Amino acid sequence: MSHTLGIRQAQKQKTRQALLDAALGLLEHQSLSSLGLREVTRAVGVAPAAFYRHFKDTADLGVALVEEALGSLHETIRAAIVTTGGSEERIDRAVALIAAHVRAHPAHVRFIARERHGGVAPVREAIGVQLRRFADEVAAALGADPEARGWSAEDLRMLAGVYVDHMVMTASAILEAGASCGDSVAALQAEEAVIATARRQLRLVTLGRRHWLD
């Protein structure tokens, strides 16, 4: 009996993931608010009624996509936080991690960038909750840095928010740069320009951080 239940559970999980993957693919050229569940189930090859065994509605599916998309970004943020070395090295490493993440998960980055200020409230709220949680983690890491001696918790949280917002903004800009050029060489040059700007912006933030308590 337990073997049979295990097979059913695995099949259910497989169908759920197929629905998520299909929705993510369909969202490449449209927003979640315009996505119909019949489109998703048709892409997977299941009856529309099967959708409700996994999600209450498309907003619920969108929240699950947020968890999946930002779950992968979470590892990038964690890696960027623990980067060691001088400030220039840390900046280069952090921006390189963001660029690598965009190349590995373009559909996830596109979804978050589009829906962060989109029309589906539960999804917009879920993204906000996740990004605030990331900022809390970054603030805790910054607080352990000797350079943060004398900083208030409020200021550390503000700086952490700047870093997280910059990471999301940079990821979105890298994705758009690549998509805006049909030619691969031009796309690479556009991405490199975004990456160079992102490094300069972080250098500016680092400079301001050093003198914040002056």
Secondary structure, 3 states (H helix, E strand, C coil): CHHHHHHHHHHHHHHHHHHHHHHHHHCCCCCHHHCCHHHHHHHHCCCHHHHCCCCCCHHHHHHHHHHHHHHHHHHHHHHHHCCCCCHHHHHHHHHHHHHHHHHHCHHHHHHHHHHCCCCCHHHHHHHHHHHHHHHHHHHHHHHCCHHHCCCCHHHHHHHHHHHHHHHHHHHHHHHHHHHCCCCHHHHHHHHHHHHHHHHHHHHHHHHHHHCCCC
